[in-house]
């Protein structure tokens, strides 16, 4: 009898846990607002996004002066109709939960500078995504932040403190986005280790919606599209599109996929095909459109296989490979009804000169062959 009672108790607990988990995963974030119908994988109030990420990392003074004016104007001349203004607050170390921003962080752009960047965007008839990001000052990628106890277990108290700070950080800039009528607000970037805390993220979204009425997105890292279990809480799925689609010199000649081992446009398009199918599946599953809130590659030889790679002293300039990457992406995604655009990475607030473009191995495409590719595609209706 005792065994039977114990079995029934355990079964009840497991059923409760299972039903709670299922509800957390599958229940719409806010059915009262009918968001799955309002923002479907074939419709978004944002319209198609022809944009760039501008102004990163937002160091103090970057958005002031004539350089920022000139940069925003030249970016608009590509045919862009959106700009993603990207800047960062900071953690000191990846295992210390405090976040500093605004006046508490003397390294980052001020609120007045952010408002000026928004004003510059308006003068160029651009719609705006405001994107505050958390960086780690010691250079650790934000996707690696983690908090552990001395015995190497997750530190619940530290995570609670981090999410409390993160919530305040986002609310600070969400209020600016609301005051300045930004069309979209992004809840940070590539926070891979935090994404498993689904209820915390749903709470963050709910808090942001109390002060901001525009569209909300989140920027997940490439490969994490199926790991985020709270996509239904936001209005549009934002992805970093740094998928390695270029030539892989380690691929055997008898590649079973029969994908050419080169970095031609056709070769890259074939490697985009399975990635595109996965993104389409996620879009349909959660009934949200997808866009690349970050995507790009340096103008450097071989970087289409490692598009997240920043230039270093060994980088060899190759602006043509960069242009082929752009062409392949446009051809692969432009006509997909569930796909809603680009905020290419990146366009700095302080541009290099056209002469320097001939040797610049960074992500920016100003005065490089890829700029012509963008102008051609952004001139088309979508």
Secondary structure, 3 states (H helix, E strand, C coil): CHHHHHHHHHHHHHHHHHHHHHHHHHCCCCHHHCHHHHCECCECCCCCEEEEEECCCCECCCCCCHHHHHHHHHHHCCCCCEEEEEEEEEECCCCCCCCECHHHCCCECCHHHHHHHHHHHHHCCCEEEEEEEEEECCCCCHHHCCCECCCCCECHHHHHHHHHHHHHHHHHHHHHHHHCCCCEEEEEECCHHHCCCHHHHHHHHHHHHHHCCCEEEEEECCCCCCCCCCHHHCCEEEEECCCCCCCCCCCCCCCCCCCCCCCCHHHHHHHHHHHHHHHHHHHHHHCCEEEEEECCCCCECCHHHCCCCCCCCCCCECHHHHHHHHHHHHHHHCCCCCEEEEEEEEECCCCCCCCHHHCCCCCCCCCCHHHHHHHHHHCCCC
